[in-house]
Amino acid sequence: MAEVQTNPVAWETLLDLSAYAGPRHVRLELAVRDAVATGRLPSGAVLPPSRLLATSLGVSRWVVTEVYGRLAAEGILDARTGSGTRVAARVDVAAARSAAPPAEQQRRPRFDLTPGVPDLRHAPRALWLRAMTEALADTPDAELFPLDGDVPGARAALAAYLARSRFARADADTVVVTHGAADGMRRVARALHGLGHRALLVEDPSWHRMRHVAAAEGLTPVPVRVDEHGVDVDALVAASVRTGACAALVTPAHQFPVGVPLSAERRERLIAWARTCEGVVIEDDYDAEFRYDRRPIGALQAMAPERVVLAGSLSKTATPALGIGWLVLPPWLRDAMTPGGVRGADAAAPSTIDQLALARFLTTGGLDRHLRGARARYRRRREALLTALARALPECRVSGIAAGLHLVLDLPPGVRATDVVRAGAAHDVALTDIRRYRVSPDAPAPERLVLGYGDLADPLVDEAVSLLAAAVREAAVPGGTPPQVAAGGEGPRRVGAAR
């Protein structure tokens, strides 16, 4: 395939997979990211059809469709029904480049304590395969070719599931099936930009991918601080008055990364703000299914379905490999999503087969069975991690442990998180500084790590914590002040305190 620099039909762009390490789908993703970041694939360039590219590169078609779907979900590519897959018109080049590390960094560490990854060893393979097999066997031939990729049964199944599990006020007409939470954010941000919005109020700290996707669609992130009760609504209202922003992205069920739920009083005030300014709250339903101190908290969307967008996915509950998510939309935003409605040509949905499988997965209780087992595993792993931390790092404090798949660890006096991350890498332990999730990462902040335990194998917990403790000792600096008090669902405490 000879390289072409300026032709908007970029079927001949050279993609050299040998320059990267890892499985074929990882190498192809990195190659496409690099091509976008360097400008060899410019904005608007049309990529080859998946079958043609697979044949040219000598890979399976699944490899290409997986990569196209993943990059479309991030807003780097734009999959349009009837016009092929192309580089997004407003592609975030920095995001494409930052997500493509050198090949030598592609090997996964033995001890992965980074947040945001579920237990991939227990992905519901058999349940999903059964759902897909039964859906294909039972679906009439005519329904295998739906209009605009829309599968009403999938939307109806999602509406019913969200109504009973998240107390959402949803029906099939308000639900849109997406390629994941980031894809849903891209669609909402694009629609809001079209309606005249130019800024988005975001929690600080928060999950960076969502705000980067919104920024790529023209919404400037405006940071709002978070404390032990969730996002500071007084600060949010003040930022709204100062900037004119009338859209906010929040994680009320389990704030990421601090780990606190939004208090009932602040929920009411946030809804009142949205109604007063005729704005919208985008509810990222992060980690809502995994709560250990009480039943999961209901969706904010139920309080004001006309002012709240509910966004979720199967990435944490099942596996990111499925590439399936959803939006529950207010009617006015649903109509504004595209000129032809939410199911128009600009809203390419997951494949018909995937949507049919999703409907069967939900209606037959497959997801419910998977979640019951997952909650029990994560609860045991959480307890094992807390016990190991109490033994190895008794001077540290933890917070945000009441829900989700991660916790926040305050480091001892004089120890910098960046130094611990660097020392941990030398021990094959992947760690994350909480500053990674700050809107302004250079601003002063307590020294904390965000420790994920979703994909940490149970037999490795003790060894991983021992190596973490070694990294903390190696990074220690004489002197310092006592660690800052962390914000947590039940307040900060020393590891090993009564639970």
BELNORPE-V116499 format. One record per residue. N is the residue number from 1. RES is the residue in one letter. PHI is phi in radians with two decimals (none if undefined). NEAR is the number of other ideal C-beta (glycine too) atoms within 10 Angstrom. Layout:
N:RES:PHI:NEAR
N:RES:PHI:NEAR
//
This chain:
1:M:none:13
2:A:-1.35:6
3:E:-1.38:11
4:V:-2.20:15
5:Q:-1.57:11
6:T:-2.03:7
7:N:-1.13:12
8:P:-1.12:12
9:V:-1.59:13
10:A:-1.68:21
11:W:-1.21:16
12:E:-1.81:12
13:T:-1.13:22
14:L:-1.28:11
15:L:-2.14:21
16:D:-1.70:12
17:L:-1.28:16
18:S:-1.21:8
19:A:-1.39:12
20:Y:-2.23:21
21:A:-1.88:14
22:G:1.85:15
23:P:-1.05:10
24:R:-1.07:19
25:H:-1.19:18
26:V:-1.20:17
27:R:-1.12:23
28:L:-1.16:24
29:E:-1.05:22
30:L:-1.12:23
31:A:-1.13:22
32:V:-1.17:26
33:R:-1.02:24
34:D:-1.09:18
35:A:-1.10:23
36:V:-1.25:25
37:A:-1.12:20
38:T:-1.55:11
39:G:1.55:11
40:R:-1.16:17
41:L:-1.96:26
42:P:-1.33:16
43:S:-0.96:15
44:G:1.52:14
45:A:-1.12:24
46:V:-1.51:18
47:L:-1.53:26
48:P:-1.14:21
49:P:-1.00:15
50:S:-1.01:20
51:R:-1.16:11
52:L:-1.16:13
53:L:-1.15:24
54:A:-1.07:19
55:T:-1.14:13
56:S:-1.13:14
57:L:-1.58:19
58:G:1.28:9
59:V:-2.14:17
60:S:-1.29:13
61:R:-1.11:14
62:W:-1.01:12
63:V:-1.00:22
64:V:-1.23:26
65:T:-1.13:19
66:E:-1.09:19
67:V:-1.20:26
68:Y:-1.01:22
69:G:-1.12:24
70:R:-1.13:21
71:L:-1.28:26
72:A:-1.17:24
73:A:-1.11:28
74:E:-1.51:24
75:G:1.49:27
76:I:-1.41:25
77:L:-1.94:24
78:D:-2.27:24
79:A:-1.64:22
80:R:-2.01:16
81:T:-1.04:14
82:G:1.56:7
83:S:-2.25:12
84:G:1.40:16
85:T:-1.80:23
86:R:-2.42:21
87:V:-1.20:23
88:A:-1.01:22
89:A:-1.11:10
90:R:-2.06:14
91:V:-1.18:24
92:D:-1.48:21
93:V:-1.07:16
94:A:-1.11:12
95:A:-1.16:21
96:A:-1.09:25
97:R:-1.25:14
98:S:-1.18:13
99:A:-1.53:17
100:A:-2.07:20
101:P:-1.26:12
102:P:-0.99:10
103:A:-1.04:15
104:E:-1.18:8
105:Q:-1.66:9
106:Q:-1.42:15
107:R:-1.20:10
108:R:-1.26:12
109:P:-1.18:15
110:R:-1.17:14
111:F:-1.98:21
112:D:-1.72:21
113:L:-1.89:28
114:T:-1.45:19
115:P:-1.41:25
116:G:1.61:21
117:V:-2.08:21
118:P:-1.39:21
119:D:-1.34:20
120:L:-1.24:12
121:R:-1.20:9
122:H:-2.03:15
123:A:-1.02:18
124:P:-1.32:22
125:R:-1.04:11
126:A:-1.13:10
127:L:-1.14:19
128:W:-1.21:23
129:L:-1.09:11
130:R:-1.12:16
131:A:-1.09:22
132:M:-1.16:17
133:T:-1.09:12
134:E:-1.17:16
135:A:-1.12:25
136:L:-1.15:13
137:A:-1.24:7
138:D:-1.69:10
139:T:-1.36:17
140:P:-1.03:6
141:D:-0.95:6
142:A:-1.10:7
143:E:-1.40:14
144:L:-1.42:12
145:F:-2.31:8
146:P:-1.33:17
147:L:-1.21:6
148:D:1.00:15
149:G:1.26:17
150:D:-1.51:17
151:V:-2.08:24
152:P:-0.98:15
153:G:-1.09:19
154:A:-1.20:29
155:R:-1.14:25
156:A:-1.17:18
157:A:-1.15:24
158:L:-1.13:27
159:A:-1.05:21
160:A:-1.16:17
161:Y:-1.12:21
162:L:-1.18:24
163:A:-1.16:16
164:R:-1.52:10
165:S:-1.67:17
166:R:-2.11:24
167:F:1.00:15
168:A:-1.26:26
169:R:-1.69:19
170:A:-2.42:26
171:D:-2.44:13
172:A:-1.01:14
173:D:-1.30:14
174:T:-1.69:24
175:V:-1.73:26
176:V:-2.16:26
177:V:-1.54:26
178:T:-2.14:28
179:H:-1.51:26
180:G:2.56:26
181:A:-1.11:25
182:A:-1.15:24
183:D:-1.13:30
184:G:-1.09:28
185:M:-1.10:32
186:R:-1.05:25
187:R:-1.16:27
188:V:-1.13:28
189:A:-1.08:25
190:R:-1.12:25
191:A:-1.16:24
192:L:-1.13:26
193:H:-1.06:17
194:G:-1.14:14
195:L:-1.55:13
196:G:1.85:7
197:H:-1.27:21
198:R:-2.27:13
199:A:-2.46:21
200:L:-2.38:28
201:L:-1.30:27
202:V:-2.28:29
203:E:-1.19:30
204:D:-2.30:21
205:P:-1.45:24
206:S:-2.84:26
207:W:-1.16:22
208:H:-1.23:18
209:R:-1.04:18
210:M:-1.14:26
211:R:-1.27:24
212:H:-1.15:19
213:V:-1.09:26
214:A:-1.10:29
215:A:-1.10:19
216:A:-1.13:24
217:E:-1.68:23
218:G:1.74:16
219:L:-1.80:25
220:T:-1.34:14
221:P:-1.19:21
222:V:-2.04:21
223:P:-1.27:18
224:V:-2.31:25
225:R:-1.17:14
226:V:-2.12:23
227:D:-2.27:14
228:E:-1.23:16
229:H:-1.96:16
230:G:1.78:24
231:V:-1.08:28
232:D:-1.35:17
233:V:-1.21:23
234:D:-1.06:13
235:A:-1.15:16
236:L:-1.14:24
237:V:-1.10:19
238:A:-1.09:12
239:A:-1.16:20
240:S:-1.13:22
241:V:-1.14:10
242:R:-1.22:10
243:T:-1.87:14
244:G:1.43:12
245:A:-1.23:23
246:C:-2.20:21
247:A:-2.36:26
248:A:-2.37:27
249:L:-1.91:27
250:V:-2.37:27
251:T:-2.15:29
252:P:-1.24:28
253:A:-1.24:27
254:H:-2.78:29
255:Q:-1.05:29
256:F:-1.83:24
257:P:-1.75:29
258:V:-1.13:26
259:G:1.65:26
260:V:-1.86:26
261:P:-1.45:23
262:L:-1.27:24
263:S:-1.11:16
264:A:-1.05:10
265:E:-1.12:10
266:R:-1.26:20
267:R:-1.03:21
268:E:-1.11:13
269:R:-1.24:16
270:L:-1.15:26
271:I:-1.13:17
272:A:-1.08:14
273:W:-1.07:20
274:A:-1.06:22
275:R:-1.22:12
276:T:-1.11:11
277:C:-1.65:16
278:E:0.91:10
279:G:-1.79:17
280:V:-2.55:26
281:V:-1.90:25
282:I:-1.71:25
283:E:-1.64:26
284:D:-1.42:26
285:D:-1.39:26
286:Y:-1.24:24
287:D:1.01:23
288:A:-1.12:25
289:E:-1.40:19
290:F:-1.99:22
291:R:-2.32:18
292:Y:-2.03:15
293:D:-1.74:11
294:R:-2.91:9
295:R:-1.10:6
296:P:-0.94:19
297:I:-1.36:18
298:G:-1.13:16
299:A:-1.19:25
300:L:-1.05:25
301:Q:-0.97:27
302:A:-1.15:17
303:M:-1.34:18
304:A:-2.76:19
305:P:-1.08:19
306:E:-1.43:14
307:R:-2.22:22
308:V:-2.20:27
309:V:-1.73:27
310:L:-1.75:27
311:A:-2.11:28
312:G:-2.70:28
313:S:-2.81:24
314:L:-1.64:24
315:S:-1.06:20
316:K:-1.56:23
317:T:-1.24:18
318:A:-2.15:23
319:T:-2.88:19
320:P:-1.10:18
321:A:-1.10:16
322:L:-1.23:22
323:G:1.05:22
324:I:-2.27:29
325:G:-2.55:24
326:W:-2.74:26
327:L:-2.26:27
328:V:-1.98:30
329:L:-1.99:28
330:P:-1.13:17
331:P:-0.94:11
332:W:-1.13:13
333:L:-1.42:21
334:R:-1.03:20
335:D:-1.21:13
336:A:-1.56:18
337:M:-1.01:22
338:T:-2.53:17
339:P:-0.97:10
340:G:-1.73:11
341:G:1.68:15
342:V:-1.16:25
343:R:-1.88:22
344:G:-1.38:14
345:A:-1.17:14
346:D:-1.55:19
347:A:-2.18:25
348:A:-1.03:23
349:A:-1.68:24
350:P:-0.99:23
351:S:-1.04:15
352:T:-0.99:18
353:I:-1.11:14
354:D:-1.10:22
355:Q:-1.20:24
356:L:-1.10:24
357:A:-1.15:26
358:L:-1.04:29
359:A:-1.03:24
360:R:-1.19:24
361:F:-1.02:29
362:L:-1.42:22
363:T:-1.28:17
364:T:-1.62:16
365:G:1.46:11
366:G:-1.07:21
367:L:-1.17:24
368:D:-1.06:13
369:R:-1.12:12
370:H:-1.09:20
371:L:-1.16:16
372:R:-1.06:10
373:G:-1.18:12
374:A:-1.14:23
375:R:-1.05:15
376:A:-1.12:10
377:R:-1.13:14
378:Y:-1.17:20
379:R:-1.09:12
380:R:-1.12:12
381:R:-1.18:19
382:R:-1.03:22
383:E:-1.13:14
384:A:-1.12:17
385:L:-1.15:24
386:L:-1.12:20
387:T:-1.11:16
388:A:-1.15:20
389:L:-1.15:23
390:A:-1.09:16
391:R:-1.36:14
392:A:-1.58:18
393:L:-2.35:23
394:P:-1.13:11
395:E:-1.42:14
396:C:-1.57:23
397:R:-2.07:24
398:V:-2.13:25
399:S:-2.69:23
400:G:1.20:26
401:I:-1.70:22
402:A:-1.31:20
403:A:-2.72:26
404:G:1.39:30
405:L:-2.16:23
406:H:-2.67:26
407:L:-2.46:26
408:V:-1.91:24
409:L:-1.98:27
410:D:-1.39:26
411:L:-1.51:25
412:P:-1.15:19
413:P:-0.96:14
414:G:1.40:14
415:V:-1.80:23
416:R:-1.65:15
417:A:-1.07:24
418:T:-1.07:12
419:D:-1.22:18
420:V:-1.17:25
421:V:-1.05:19
422:R:-1.15:15
423:A:-1.17:21
424:G:-1.10:25
425:A:-1.05:14
426:A:-1.16:11
427:H:-1.71:18
428:D:1.15:14
429:V:-2.02:24
430:A:-1.54:18
431:L:-2.24:28
432:T:-2.32:21
433:D:-1.30:21
434:I:-1.07:22
435:R:-1.09:19
436:R:-0.99:15
437:Y:-1.79:20
438:R:-1.38:17
439:V:-1.14:17
440:S:-2.05:11
441:P:-1.11:13
442:D:-1.51:7
443:A:-1.22:10
444:P:-1.00:5
445:A:-2.75:16
446:P:-1.05:15
447:E:-1.45:23
448:R:-2.43:26
449:L:-1.98:26
450:V:-1.82:26
451:L:-1.80:24
452:G:-1.62:22
453:Y:-2.21:23
454:G:-1.04:23
455:D:-1.89:18
456:L:-1.51:23
457:A:-1.09:14
458:D:-0.95:14
459:P:-1.16:8
460:L:-1.70:13
461:V:-1.05:23
462:D:-1.08:15
463:E:-1.15:15
464:A:-1.07:27
465:V:-1.22:26
466:S:-1.07:17
467:L:-1.24:22
468:L:-1.07:26
469:A:-1.08:17
470:A:-1.11:16
471:A:-1.13:23
472:V:-1.13:24
473:R:-1.12:13
474:E:-1.17:15
475:A:-1.56:21
476:A:-1.10:17
477:V:-2.14:11
478:P:-1.01:6
479:G:1.44:6
480:G:1.90:14
481:T:-2.13:7
482:P:-0.99:10
483:P:-1.09:20
484:Q:-1.18:14
485:V:-1.31:14
486:A:-1.57:24
487:A:-1.51:20
488:G:-2.60:21
489:G:-1.03:21
490:E:-2.13:14
491:G:1.48:12
492:P:-1.24:18
493:R:-2.73:16
494:R:-1.26:14
495:V:-1.02:23
496:G:1.70:16
497:A:-1.15:11
498:A:-0.99:4
499:R:-1.96:13
//
